[in-house]
Amino acid sequence: MSSAKSAFIAPASAAAAAAASTTSFSAALFSTVPAAVATADELLPALVQVDSDSSSPCTSSSSSIASQPESLVASSSSSLLPLSPPSTTTETAVSIQNLDLLNTDLVTAVPEETAHGVVEKKSLRDTLGVDGPPPLKGYRTERPLILGHRGAPYDYLECTREAFLRAKELGCDGIELDVFVVKDGSLVVFHGGDSAEFPGDMTLHCHDRKDQTIIDLTMEEIRELRFIPEHKEFACPKEIIERGQVPLLSEVLEDLRDDPAALPNGKKPFQIRIELKGPGTVKPTVELAEAMDMLDQVCFSSFQHEKLRELRDFRPDASRYRTGALFFGDLVSDHLEKARDCGATEIHIRYDDCNRETIQRIHNAGFGTLAWLRGPIFMTADTQERFLDVGNEDERCYQALFDSGVQQICLNKPHIAVPMLQQYESPAITSSPSVPEEETIPSVTEQEKAISIVAAVINMLQDQTELNAAATSLTGSSMVQQSASSLTDSRQPQGARVSAY
């Protein structure tokens, strides 16, 4: 080994000190990066001001975090039914030190003051564990099924026939709905308030129905209900809310029934996830699906696992009678045991619990998976207050869930999610060899430029720190010291050598 190379070999203690120094410096470096940078050129003066005798850059004052409007993906203009106007919800831009793109432990979230106090924002992708390599077993790569949560709630009033038909028109693979048995024995589709004490509470949803639940009414009375347009959980236009009516489950099933013989080869029938709510819903709901010969289209689910246990005792054939055990957020550790205990065939968990390892473990245990997203008002709050790298059910949010490997995603904005499924299709057009394609150079955003500069500066300064530690730790050889000195001089970062590409 040459003496020049020997200069890089430092004792363990010196190497440890150098590593500690570099880590400390890197943390300091990130703390000096401006919170919002207009261009990569503006970032350079804040970072590349390195004195030849020091490995610490000059600090830069922080600027305020900017805001940018959420970008929504419009659905096909050929649609016969109108889409709701673009949301005016804004999302907070992410500062450089909050980005997880550098794949470093130094990246941390910035606490934000919200209506509920100080909440530390985090990355949804980190939460789902989707930035690393996929697991070797149990990880699904085929596209997920897209289910409209209560239909297409941004276009039509949730849980109405129009909302479900709209979801099907937009290209969803299925929908999710809630069912109650009401006073006269009718099975109706309604969500309402979601408390265990008052399932189907109408207080905030319907005019003149304070402290009443849907199960207290007959179907004739239900037809007369008028919804409150100002209720914040309703996401569609007010004039549509005012026309909304609660449907019978039989009406919805009839609207969405598929004839297997008429389906294109290989296409699965439209799926309907029926959440069993309120007392006495299990037997009549199952019997209706049987009478309409729609067992291949339905899956019965509930947060009340005793309902699924009742269903499995009533209909033990799990291959025909599919059931989903629903779990609230902060998934319990014994979810697999609970799902087995009630005879479920699928496990349905909240979107932010769909960690890739969790999904893999569920699949390996033989269960199907579904990610459910909260209603519009709660998803708006989540994406504004809890997560720093996604907007309100935008493409980034859905892509994180796609990458988790979950099989089904029950969401509120199918007009954004469905077009994203094209990424799973094979290219249908190939270029002609006689007409060479013009080379396309991927565009580089200013944010990516800034990140690249940060990483480059850290690497150079880390090299310099290691060399200084090695040179000072090795004694007794003037040749080694001279070699280390010359190498250090040659590695000094120069302004001309660091540039934004």
C-alpha positions as CSV (number, residue, x, y, z in Angstrom):
1,M,0.0,0.0,0.0
2,S,1.4,3.4,-1.0
3,S,2.1,6.1,1.6
4,A,-0.4,8.4,-0.1
5,K,-3.2,5.8,0.5
6,S,-1.9,5.2,4.0
7,A,-2.8,8.8,4.8
8,F,-6.5,7.7,4.7
9,I,-6.1,5.1,7.4
10,A,-6.7,6.6,10.8
11,P,-6.9,5.0,14.2
12,A,-10.4,4.0,15.4
13,S,-10.5,6.8,17.9
14,A,-9.7,9.4,15.3
15,A,-12.2,8.0,12.9
16,A,-14.9,8.0,15.5
17,A,-14.1,11.7,16.3
18,A,-14.2,12.6,12.7
19,A,-17.5,10.8,12.2
20,A,-19.0,12.6,15.3
21,S,-17.7,15.9,14.0
22,T,-19.2,15.3,10.6
23,T,-22.6,14.3,12.0
24,S,-22.6,17.3,14.2
25,F,-21.7,19.6,11.4
26,S,-24.3,18.0,9.1
27,A,-27.0,18.6,11.6
28,A,-25.8,22.2,11.9
29,L,-25.8,22.6,8.2
30,F,-29.4,21.5,7.8
31,S,-30.4,24.0,10.6
32,T,-29.0,26.8,8.5
33,V,-30.7,26.0,5.2
34,P,-33.4,28.6,4.3
35,A,-36.9,27.2,4.9
36,A,-38.0,28.3,1.5
37,V,-35.8,28.7,-1.5
38,A,-36.9,30.2,-4.8
39,T,-34.0,28.8,-6.9
40,A,-31.0,26.6,-6.4
41,D,-28.8,29.6,-7.2
42,E,-30.1,31.3,-4.0
43,L,-29.1,28.2,-2.0
44,L,-25.5,28.3,-3.0
45,P,-24.4,31.4,-1.1
46,A,-26.0,30.0,2.0
47,L,-24.0,26.7,1.8
48,V,-20.8,27.1,-0.1
49,Q,-19.0,29.7,2.1
50,V,-16.3,27.5,3.5
51,D,-13.2,29.0,5.0
52,S,-10.0,27.1,4.2
53,D,-9.2,26.6,7.8
54,S,-12.7,25.5,8.9
55,S,-15.2,22.9,8.0
56,S,-18.2,25.0,9.1
57,P,-20.2,27.0,6.5
58,C,-21.5,30.5,7.2
59,T,-25.0,30.5,8.5
60,S,-28.0,31.9,6.8
61,S,-31.1,33.4,8.2
62,S,-34.3,31.4,7.8
63,S,-37.2,32.6,5.7
64,S,-40.8,31.8,6.2
65,I,-42.5,28.7,4.8
66,A,-44.4,29.4,1.7
67,S,-47.8,28.2,0.8
68,Q,-49.0,26.8,-2.4
69,P,-52.5,25.7,-3.6
70,E,-53.3,22.1,-3.9
71,S,-53.2,20.7,-7.4
72,L,-56.2,18.6,-8.3
73,V,-56.4,16.3,-11.3
74,A,-59.5,16.9,-13.4
75,S,-61.5,13.9,-14.7
76,S,-62.5,13.3,-18.3
77,S,-64.2,16.3,-19.9
78,S,-66.5,13.9,-21.7
79,S,-68.2,12.9,-18.5
80,L,-72.0,13.5,-18.5
81,L,-72.2,14.3,-14.8
82,P,-70.5,17.4,-13.5
83,L,-67.6,17.3,-11.2
84,S,-67.4,19.6,-8.2
85,P,-65.2,22.8,-8.5
86,P,-61.6,22.6,-7.5
87,S,-61.0,22.6,-3.8
88,T,-59.6,25.9,-2.3
89,T,-57.8,24.0,0.4
90,T,-54.2,25.0,0.7
91,E,-51.3,22.8,1.8
92,T,-48.1,24.0,3.4
93,A,-44.9,23.9,1.3
94,V,-42.2,21.7,2.8
95,S,-38.8,23.2,3.7
96,I,-35.6,21.6,2.6
97,Q,-34.8,20.1,6.0
98,N,-38.2,18.4,6.1
99,L,-37.8,16.4,2.9
100,D,-37.2,12.7,3.1
101,L,-35.6,12.7,-0.3
102,L,-32.1,12.8,1.1
103,N,-32.8,9.5,2.9
104,T,-31.0,10.7,6.1
105,D,-31.8,10.5,9.8
106,L,-31.0,14.2,10.0
107,V,-34.3,15.0,8.3
108,T,-37.0,15.9,10.9
109,A,-40.5,17.4,10.9
110,V,-41.2,20.9,12.0
111,P,-43.9,21.3,14.7
112,E,-46.9,23.4,13.6
113,E,-49.4,25.2,15.7
114,T,-52.9,24.0,14.9
115,A,-56.4,24.3,16.3
116,H,-55.6,21.2,18.4
117,G,-52.3,22.4,19.8
118,V,-48.8,21.8,18.5
119,V,-48.6,18.8,16.2
120,E,-45.4,17.4,14.9
121,K,-45.8,16.8,11.2
122,K,-44.3,13.7,9.7
123,S,-43.9,12.0,6.3
124,L,-46.7,9.7,5.2
125,R,-44.3,7.8,3.0
126,D,-42.0,7.3,6.0
127,T,-45.0,6.2,8.1
128,L,-46.0,3.6,5.5
129,G,-42.4,2.5,5.1
130,V,-42.5,2.8,1.3
131,D,-39.2,4.5,0.5
132,G,-37.0,1.5,1.1
133,P,-36.7,-1.7,-1.0
134,P,-39.9,-3.9,-1.0
135,P,-40.0,-7.0,1.1
136,L,-38.9,-10.3,-0.6
137,K,-42.2,-12.1,0.3
138,G,-45.8,-11.1,0.6
139,Y,-45.4,-7.8,-1.2
140,R,-48.0,-7.3,-3.9
141,T,-47.1,-5.4,-7.1
142,E,-50.4,-5.6,-9.0
143,R,-52.6,-2.5,-9.0
144,P,-55.0,-2.0,-6.1
145,L,-58.7,-1.9,-6.4
146,I,-60.1,1.6,-6.1
147,L,-63.3,1.9,-4.1
148,G,-65.4,5.0,-3.8
149,H,-65.8,5.9,-0.1
150,R,-69.6,6.4,0.1
151,G,-69.6,6.8,-3.6
152,A,-68.0,9.9,-5.1
153,P,-68.6,12.4,-2.3
154,Y,-67.0,15.4,-4.0
155,D,-69.5,15.1,-6.8
156,Y,-72.7,14.0,-5.2
157,L,-74.1,13.7,-1.7
158,E,-72.5,10.7,0.1
159,C,-74.3,7.4,0.2
160,T,-76.8,8.3,-2.5
161,R,-77.6,6.5,-5.7
162,E,-76.1,9.3,-7.7
163,A,-72.9,9.2,-5.8
164,F,-72.5,5.4,-6.3
165,L,-73.3,5.6,-10.0
166,R,-70.9,8.4,-10.4
167,A,-68.1,6.3,-8.8
168,K,-68.8,3.6,-11.3
169,E,-68.8,6.0,-14.2
170,L,-65.4,7.4,-13.1
171,G,-63.9,3.9,-13.4
172,C,-63.9,2.7,-9.8
173,D,-63.6,-1.0,-9.2
174,G,-66.3,-0.7,-6.5
175,I,-67.8,1.4,-3.7
176,E,-68.3,1.3,0.1
177,L,-71.5,2.0,1.9
178,D,-73.2,1.8,5.3
179,V,-76.4,0.0,6.0
180,F,-79.0,0.2,8.8
181,V,-82.2,-1.6,9.6
182,V,-84.8,1.1,10.3
183,K,-88.1,1.2,12.3
184,D,-90.2,-0.6,9.7
185,G,-87.6,-3.2,8.9
186,S,-86.3,-1.6,5.7
187,L,-82.6,-1.8,4.9
188,V,-81.4,1.8,4.1
189,V,-78.0,3.2,3.1
190,F,-76.9,6.1,5.3
191,H,-73.8,7.2,7.2
192,G,-74.7,10.0,9.6
193,G,-73.0,10.4,12.9
194,D,-70.6,7.6,13.8
195,S,-70.7,7.3,17.5
196,A,-71.3,3.9,19.1
197,E,-74.0,5.3,21.4
198,F,-76.0,6.9,18.5
199,P,-75.3,5.0,15.2
200,G,-76.8,6.9,12.3
201,D,-77.2,10.1,14.3
202,M,-78.9,12.7,12.1
203,T,-78.3,15.8,14.3
204,L,-75.7,17.4,12.1
205,H,-76.8,15.9,8.9
206,C,-80.5,16.5,8.6
207,H,-82.8,19.4,9.3
208,D,-85.0,19.2,12.4
209,R,-83.6,15.9,13.6
210,K,-81.6,16.8,16.7
211,D,-80.8,13.7,18.8
212,Q,-82.5,11.4,16.5
213,T,-81.0,8.4,14.6
214,I,-82.0,6.9,11.3
215,I,-83.1,3.7,13.0
216,D,-85.9,5.6,14.8
217,L,-87.7,6.4,11.5
218,T,-89.8,4.5,9.0
219,M,-88.9,4.5,5.3
220,E,-91.8,6.9,4.6
221,E,-90.4,9.3,7.1
222,I,-86.8,8.9,5.7
223,R,-88.0,9.9,2.2
224,E,-88.9,13.3,3.7
225,L,-85.5,14.0,5.2
226,R,-83.7,17.1,4.0
227,F,-80.0,17.4,4.4
228,I,-78.1,20.4,5.8
229,P,-76.0,21.9,3.0
230,E,-73.7,23.7,5.5
231,H,-72.6,20.4,7.2
232,K,-68.8,20.4,6.8
233,E,-68.5,16.7,6.1
234,F,-70.5,17.1,2.9
235,A,-68.0,17.9,0.1
236,C,-70.2,18.3,-2.9
237,P,-72.0,21.5,-4.1
238,K,-74.8,22.7,-1.8
239,E,-77.5,22.6,-4.5
240,I,-76.8,18.8,-4.9
241,I,-76.9,18.3,-1.1
242,E,-80.4,19.9,-1.0
243,R,-81.7,17.3,-3.5
244,G,-80.2,14.3,-1.8
245,Q,-82.3,11.3,-0.7
246,V,-81.6,8.3,1.4
247,P,-81.9,5.1,-0.7
248,L,-82.9,1.6,0.1
249,L,-80.1,-1.0,-0.1
250,S,-82.0,-2.9,-2.7
251,E,-82.1,0.2,-4.9
252,V,-78.4,0.6,-4.7
253,L,-77.6,-3.1,-5.4
254,E,-79.9,-3.0,-8.4
255,D,-78.2,0.0,-9.8
256,L,-74.8,-1.6,-9.4
257,R,-75.6,-5.2,-10.4
258,D,-73.3,-6.6,-13.0
259,D,-74.2,-9.4,-15.4
260,P,-71.2,-11.8,-15.3
261,A,-71.9,-13.0,-18.8
262,A,-71.8,-9.4,-20.2
263,L,-68.5,-8.5,-18.6
264,P,-65.4,-8.3,-20.8
265,N,-63.1,-11.3,-20.5
266,G,-61.1,-11.2,-17.3
267,K,-62.9,-8.2,-15.8
268,K,-64.1,-8.6,-12.3
269,P,-67.7,-7.5,-11.4
270,F,-68.2,-4.2,-9.6
271,Q,-67.4,-4.6,-5.9
272,I,-69.7,-3.4,-3.1
273,R,-68.3,-3.2,0.5
274,I,-71.3,-3.2,2.9
275,E,-70.5,-2.0,6.4
276,L,-73.0,-3.4,8.8
277,K,-74.2,-0.8,11.3
278,G,-76.8,-0.6,14.0
279,P,-78.7,-3.6,15.5
280,G,-80.2,-6.5,13.5
281,T,-78.4,-5.8,10.1
282,V,-76.6,-9.1,9.6
283,K,-79.2,-11.6,8.5
284,P,-81.5,-9.4,6.4
285,T,-78.5,-7.9,4.6
286,V,-77.0,-11.3,3.7
287,E,-80.4,-12.6,2.6
288,L,-80.9,-9.7,0.3
289,A,-77.6,-10.2,-1.4
290,E,-78.5,-13.9,-1.8
291,A,-81.9,-13.1,-3.2
292,M,-80.4,-10.8,-5.7
293,D,-77.6,-13.3,-6.6
294,M,-74.9,-10.8,-5.9
295,L,-72.6,-12.6,-3.5
296,D,-69.7,-12.3,-6.0
297,Q,-70.0,-8.6,-5.8
298,V,-70.4,-8.0,-2.0
299,C,-68.2,-8.2,1.0
300,F,-69.7,-7.6,4.5
301,S,-67.6,-5.5,7.0
302,S,-67.9,-4.1,10.5
303,F,-66.0,-2.5,13.3
304,Q,-68.2,-4.6,15.6
305,H,-66.6,-7.9,15.1
306,E,-69.4,-9.7,16.9
307,K,-71.5,-9.0,13.8
308,L,-68.9,-10.8,11.6
309,R,-68.9,-13.7,14.0
310,E,-72.7,-13.8,13.8
311,L,-72.5,-13.8,10.0
312,R,-69.9,-16.6,10.0
313,D,-72.0,-18.7,12.3
314,F,-75.0,-18.0,10.0
315,R,-73.1,-18.6,6.8
316,P,-69.8,-20.6,7.4
317,D,-68.7,-20.7,3.7
318,A,-65.9,-18.1,3.8
319,S,-65.3,-18.5,0.0
320,R,-68.8,-17.3,-0.8
321,Y,-69.4,-15.0,2.1
322,R,-66.5,-12.6,2.3
323,T,-66.1,-10.5,5.4
324,G,-63.8,-7.7,6.4
325,A,-62.8,-7.0,10.0
326,L,-62.6,-3.2,10.3
327,F,-60.0,-1.6,12.7
328,F,-59.7,2.0,13.9
329,G,-56.5,4.0,13.7
330,D,-53.5,3.0,15.8
331,L,-53.9,-0.7,14.8
332,V,-53.9,-3.1,17.7
333,S,-51.1,-5.6,17.9
334,D,-53.4,-8.6,17.9
335,H,-55.3,-7.7,14.8
336,L,-54.6,-11.0,13.1
337,E,-56.0,-12.9,16.1
338,K,-59.1,-10.7,16.2
339,A,-59.7,-11.2,12.5
340,R,-59.3,-15.0,12.8
341,D,-61.6,-15.1,15.9
342,C,-64.5,-13.5,14.0
343,G,-63.9,-15.6,10.8
344,A,-63.0,-12.6,8.6
345,T,-61.4,-13.1,5.2
346,E,-60.1,-9.6,4.9
347,I,-58.6,-7.0,7.3
348,H,-59.6,-3.3,6.7
349,I,-57.3,-0.7,8.3
350,R,-57.0,3.0,8.3
351,Y,-54.8,4.4,5.6
352,D,-52.0,5.6,7.9
353,D,-51.7,2.1,9.5
354,C,-50.9,0.6,6.1
355,N,-47.2,0.2,6.7
356,R,-45.6,-2.0,4.1
357,E,-44.4,-4.6,6.7
358,T,-47.9,-4.7,8.2
359,I,-49.5,-5.3,4.8
360,Q,-47.0,-8.0,4.1
361,R,-47.7,-9.7,7.4
362,I,-51.5,-9.6,6.8
363,H,-51.1,-11.1,3.3
364,N,-48.7,-13.8,4.6
365,A,-51.4,-14.7,7.2
366,G,-53.9,-15.4,4.4
367,F,-56.0,-12.3,4.6
368,G,-56.9,-9.7,2.0
369,T,-56.3,-6.0,2.8
370,L,-58.2,-2.8,2.4
371,A,-57.1,0.7,3.3
372,W,-59.9,3.1,4.3
373,L,-59.6,6.8,4.2
374,R,-61.5,9.0,6.6
375,G,-64.3,11.3,5.4
376,P,-63.5,14.5,3.6
377,I,-63.4,16.8,6.6
378,F,-61.0,14.6,8.5
379,M,-58.8,13.9,5.6
380,T,-58.5,17.6,5.1
381,A,-57.4,18.0,8.7
382,D,-55.0,15.1,8.5
383,T,-53.2,16.3,5.4
384,Q,-52.9,19.9,6.7
385,E,-52.0,19.1,10.3
386,R,-50.3,15.7,10.4
387,F,-48.4,15.0,7.2
388,L,-45.8,17.2,5.5
389,D,-45.3,15.4,2.2
390,V,-48.9,15.0,0.8
391,G,-51.8,17.2,0.0
392,N,-55.5,16.5,0.6
393,E,-55.9,13.2,-1.2
394,D,-53.6,14.3,-4.0
395,E,-51.5,12.0,-6.2
396,R,-48.7,11.9,-3.7
397,C,-51.1,10.6,-1.0
398,Y,-52.5,7.9,-3.2
399,Q,-49.1,6.9,-4.6
400,A,-47.8,6.3,-1.1
401,L,-50.8,3.9,-0.5
402,F,-50.2,2.3,-3.9
403,D,-46.6,1.6,-2.9
404,S,-47.6,0.0,0.4
405,G,-48.9,-3.1,-1.5
406,V,-52.5,-2.9,0.0
407,Q,-55.0,-4.6,-2.3
408,Q,-57.9,-2.2,-2.0
409,I,-58.1,1.5,-1.3
410,C,-61.4,3.1,-0.2
411,L,-61.0,6.8,-0.9
412,N,-63.0,10.1,-1.5
413,K,-61.5,11.3,-4.8
414,P,-61.7,8.6,-7.4
415,H,-61.4,11.3,-10.1
416,I,-57.7,11.6,-9.0
417,A,-57.0,8.0,-8.1
418,V,-58.4,6.2,-11.2
419,P,-56.2,7.9,-13.8
420,M,-53.2,7.0,-11.7
421,L,-53.9,3.3,-12.4
422,Q,-52.5,3.8,-15.9
423,Q,-49.0,3.2,-14.4
424,Y,-49.8,-0.5,-14.1
425,E,-50.6,-0.9,-17.7
426,S,-48.1,-2.1,-20.3
427,P,-47.0,0.4,-23.0
428,A,-49.2,0.0,-26.0
429,I,-47.2,2.1,-28.5
430,T,-43.7,1.4,-29.7
431,S,-41.5,3.7,-31.7
432,S,-40.8,3.1,-35.4
433,P,-37.1,2.2,-36.1
434,S,-37.2,4.4,-39.2
435,V,-38.1,7.5,-37.2
436,P,-35.8,7.8,-34.2
437,E,-37.4,9.3,-31.1
438,E,-36.1,12.6,-29.9
439,E,-34.2,12.2,-26.7
440,T,-36.0,13.5,-23.7
441,I,-34.0,15.0,-20.9
442,P,-35.9,14.8,-17.6
443,S,-36.5,18.2,-16.1
444,V,-34.9,19.0,-12.8
445,T,-36.9,21.0,-10.4
446,E,-35.3,23.8,-8.3
447,Q,-36.0,21.8,-5.2
448,E,-34.1,18.8,-6.6
449,K,-31.2,21.1,-7.5
450,A,-31.1,22.4,-3.9
451,I,-31.2,18.9,-2.5
452,S,-28.3,17.8,-4.7
453,I,-26.2,20.8,-3.6
454,V,-26.8,20.1,0.1
455,A,-25.8,16.4,-0.4
456,A,-22.7,17.4,-2.4
457,V,-21.5,19.9,0.2
458,I,-22.0,17.4,3.0
459,N,-20.0,14.8,1.1
460,M,-17.1,17.2,0.4
461,L,-16.9,18.4,4.0
462,Q,-17.1,14.9,5.4
463,D,-14.1,13.9,3.2
464,Q,-12.2,17.0,4.5
465,T,-13.0,16.3,8.1
466,E,-11.8,12.7,7.8
467,L,-8.6,13.8,6.2
468,N,-7.9,16.4,8.9
469,A,-8.5,13.8,11.6
470,A,-6.3,11.2,9.9
471,A,-3.4,13.7,9.4
472,T,-3.4,14.9,13.0
473,S,-3.6,11.3,14.3
474,L,-0.7,9.9,12.4
475,T,2.7,11.0,13.6
476,G,6.4,10.1,13.0
477,S,6.3,10.3,9.2
478,S,6.8,13.6,7.5
479,M,6.0,11.9,4.1
480,V,2.6,10.8,5.4
481,Q,1.8,14.3,6.8
482,Q,3.0,16.0,3.6
483,S,0.8,13.6,1.6
484,A,-2.2,14.2,3.7
485,S,-1.6,17.9,3.5
486,S,-1.4,17.9,-0.2
487,L,-4.5,15.8,-0.6
488,T,-6.4,18.0,1.8
489,D,-5.4,21.1,-0.2
490,S,-6.5,19.4,-3.4
491,R,-9.9,18.5,-1.9
492,Q,-10.8,22.0,-0.7
493,P,-14.2,22.9,-2.2
494,Q,-13.8,25.8,-4.7
495,G,-16.7,28.0,-5.8
496,A,-16.0,27.1,-9.4
497,R,-16.3,23.4,-8.7
498,V,-19.7,23.4,-7.1
499,S,-22.5,24.3,-9.3
500,A,-26.2,23.7,-9.7
501,Y,-26.8,21.3,-12.6
